[in-house]
Amino acid sequence: MFRYLREYRIADMKEMMQNTRTPHLRSQASLAGKTAVITGATSGVGLSAAQELARFGGDLVLVARNERKVKQVIQELQGSFGCRAQYVIADFKVLKEVKLACKQIIDEVDRIDILINSAGIHSTRKRYTEDGMESVFCVNYLASFILTHRLIPKMKRQASARIIQVSSQGHRFNGFNVDDLNWEKRLYTGLRGYGASKTAQLLSMWEFAERLEGTSVVINAMHPGEVRTNIGSNNGPLYAFYHDKLLWKLLKDVKISGESIHYLAADERVAGITGKYFNLTHLEKPAPHALDRAAGAVLWKKTLEMTGLPDEV
Ligand SMILES: NC(=O)c1ccc[n+]([C@@H]2O[C@H](COP(=O)([O-])OP(=O)(O)OC[C@H]3O[C@@H](n4cnc5c(N)ncnc54)[C@H](OP(=O)(O)O)[C@@H]3O)[C@@H](O)[C@H]2O)c1
């Protein structure tokens, strides 16, 4: 822990605190004629993003695990904004389902201008999926890696397309170890498991950005603020008490997340920017361990092995 703290430069910490205090930038950019694929849109940050993108005229494709919930969300979005929206079902703990969802999107959706990877979880306990993957790493990292990798070829057909990885300041908790991605050798804690997944997401983002250089697709990551959502609600009554009774008052309205995502997805001021980390809409330097490109290169290779995807995107 102290080793990681020593790695931070005071200037970086000041930048992070300054950004957290500075209001996010807003955009009025229209999304008419554009289509956005959004994960995690049945709740919290992803839902807020869906609302903002629909408000500005975007068509939506929502990737969700719960059919009842996503149908309800689509009905509400259509009622409020008159948007065109459809859904695709996939449980991100089952990578086979994520791949099938990608196929369905590629086959059924005319165009993809925007991809927002927001689905995510935080688990205080180590749990494995049926395929033997640590569940936070699987949902937060592997599933969105597959989606990004598989949808990029279709996004390249647009004159300009943007990918936004919903990241977290939680990456600063680290926990990332490229020799133990599946938490078989170390003590797991909720913060370290979450930090590892978000670090992996950032490390792979630099890799994607490099491979996308010279194409029409940009990719960036953003921290969506400390906001009121359902994250962690899977963690039992003690966590729920901490989250709902103690933490809740300190958190902000999730609308800032959706507005920031709309800004990053649509505004001219960020056109062409790629491979960056934003705190809401402000550029920020991530933690040193999330900038370790050598670890990122090994992670990339191992991720391709775990997901069965090819190197080229
Ligand atoms: N809240 C914050 O302050 C905060 C801060 C930093 C970063 N973030 C990031 O923001 C993102 C969204 O989190 P949130 O705070 O909005 O939490 P949330 O309200 O719990 O929303 C999480 C979303 O992910 C979906 N999801 C969870 N497990 C899934 C699975 N196995 N398969 C498919 N979808 C699944 C949920 O679907 P269901 O509705 O079916 O559960 C929901 O739509 C996460 O990546 C999180 O790390 C949040």
Ligand as a Chemical Component Dictionary entry (heavy atoms), coordinates in Angstrom:
data_LIG
# 
_chem_comp.id                   LIG 
_chem_comp.type                 NON-POLYMER 
_chem_comp.pdbx_formal_charge   0 
_chem_comp.three_letter_code    LIG 
# 
loop_
_chem_comp_atom.comp_id 
_chem_comp_atom.atom_id 
_chem_comp_atom.alt_atom_id 
_chem_comp_atom.type_symbol 
_chem_comp_atom.charge 
_chem_comp_atom.model_Cartn_x 
_chem_comp_atom.model_Cartn_y 
_chem_comp_atom.model_Cartn_z 
_chem_comp_atom.pdbx_ordinal 
LIG N1  N1  N 0  -21.393 4.766  -8.914  1  
LIG C1  C1  C 0  -20.207 5.326  -8.846  2  
LIG O1  O1  O 0  -19.965 6.235  -8.026  3  
LIG C2  C2  C 0  -19.131 4.873  -9.787  4  
LIG C3  C3  C 0  -17.858 5.434  -9.615  5  
LIG C4  C4  C 0  -16.852 5.035  -10.481 6  
LIG C5  C5  C 0  -17.111 4.144  -11.506 7  
LIG N2  N2  N 1  -18.348 3.598  -11.641 8  
LIG C6  C6  C 0  -18.565 2.650  -12.749 9  
LIG O2  O2  O 0  -19.785 2.909  -13.401 10 
LIG C7  C7  C 0  -20.244 1.731  -14.060 11 
LIG C8  C8  C 0  -21.714 1.552  -13.801 12 
LIG O3  O3  O 0  -21.909 1.317  -12.418 13 
LIG P1  P1  P 0  -23.099 1.996  -11.634 14 
LIG O4  O4  O 0  -22.508 2.743  -10.514 15 
LIG O5  O5  O -1 -24.011 2.668  -12.578 16 
LIG O6  O6  O 0  -23.770 0.692  -10.984 17 
LIG P2  P2  P 0  -25.240 0.080  -11.120 18 
LIG O7  O7  O 0  -26.264 1.110  -10.861 19 
LIG O8  O8  O 0  -25.228 -1.116 -10.270 20 
LIG O9  O9  O 0  -25.319 -0.334 -12.667 21 
LIG C9  C9  C 0  -24.576 -1.422 -13.137 22 
LIG C10 C10 C 0  -25.102 -1.873 -14.473 23 
LIG O10 O10 O 0  -24.319 -3.016 -14.892 24 
LIG C11 C11 C 0  -25.213 -4.087 -15.187 25 
LIG N3  N3  N 0  -24.630 -5.392 -14.882 26 
LIG C12 C12 C 0  -24.161 -5.830 -13.692 27 
LIG N4  N4  N 0  -23.798 -7.124 -13.766 28 
LIG C13 C13 C 0  -24.059 -7.505 -15.047 29 
LIG C14 C14 C 0  -23.916 -8.732 -15.737 30 
LIG N5  N5  N 0  -23.469 -9.840 -15.130 31 
LIG N6  N6  N 0  -24.279 -8.774 -17.034 32 
LIG C15 C15 C 0  -24.751 -7.679 -17.672 33 
LIG N7  N7  N 0  -24.912 -6.488 -17.062 34 
LIG C16 C16 C 0  -24.582 -6.404 -15.759 35 
LIG C17 C17 C 0  -26.414 -3.855 -14.280 36 
LIG O11 O11 O 0  -27.517 -4.594 -14.741 37 
LIG P3  P3  P 0  -28.771 -4.923 -13.746 38 
LIG O12 O12 O 0  -29.603 -3.681 -13.758 39 
LIG O13 O13 O 0  -29.411 -6.086 -14.379 40 
LIG O14 O14 O 0  -28.189 -5.188 -12.387 41 
LIG C18 C18 C 0  -26.563 -2.341 -14.421 42 
LIG O15 O15 O 0  -27.211 -2.007 -15.613 43 
LIG C19 C19 C 0  -19.384 0.581  -13.522 44 
LIG O16 O16 O 0  -18.441 0.215  -14.509 45 
LIG C20 C20 C 0  -18.691 1.191  -12.312 46 
LIG O17 O17 O 0  -17.438 0.605  -12.084 47 
LIG C21 C21 C 0  -19.367 3.955  -10.803 48 
# 
loop_
_chem_comp_bond.comp_id 
_chem_comp_bond.atom_id_1 
_chem_comp_bond.atom_id_2 
_chem_comp_bond.value_order 
_chem_comp_bond.pdbx_ordinal 
LIG N1  C1  SING 1  
LIG C1  O1  DOUB 2  
LIG C1  C2  SING 3  
LIG C2  C3  SING 4  
LIG C2  C21 DOUB 5  
LIG C3  C4  DOUB 6  
LIG C4  C5  SING 7  
LIG C5  N2  DOUB 8  
LIG N2  C6  SING 9  
LIG N2  C21 SING 10 
LIG C6  O2  SING 11 
LIG C6  C20 SING 12 
LIG O2  C7  SING 13 
LIG C7  C8  SING 14 
LIG C7  C19 SING 15 
LIG C8  O3  SING 16 
LIG O3  P1  SING 17 
LIG P1  O4  DOUB 18 
LIG P1  O5  SING 19 
LIG P1  O6  SING 20 
LIG O6  P2  SING 21 
LIG P2  O7  DOUB 22 
LIG P2  O8  SING 23 
LIG P2  O9  SING 24 
LIG O9  C9  SING 25 
LIG C9  C10 SING 26 
LIG C10 O10 SING 27 
LIG C10 C18 SING 28 
LIG O10 C11 SING 29 
LIG C11 N3  SING 30 
LIG C11 C17 SING 31 
LIG N3  C12 SING 32 
LIG N3  C16 SING 33 
LIG C12 N4  DOUB 34 
LIG N4  C13 SING 35 
LIG C13 C14 SING 36 
LIG C13 C16 DOUB 37 
LIG C14 N5  SING 38 
LIG C14 N6  DOUB 39 
LIG N6  C15 SING 40 
LIG C15 N7  DOUB 41 
LIG N7  C16 SING 42 
LIG C17 O11 SING 43 
LIG C17 C18 SING 44 
LIG O11 P3  SING 45 
LIG P3  O12 DOUB 46 
LIG P3  O13 SING 47 
LIG P3  O14 SING 48 
LIG C18 O15 SING 49 
LIG C19 O16 SING 50 
LIG C19 C20 SING 51 
LIG C20 O17 SING 52 
# 
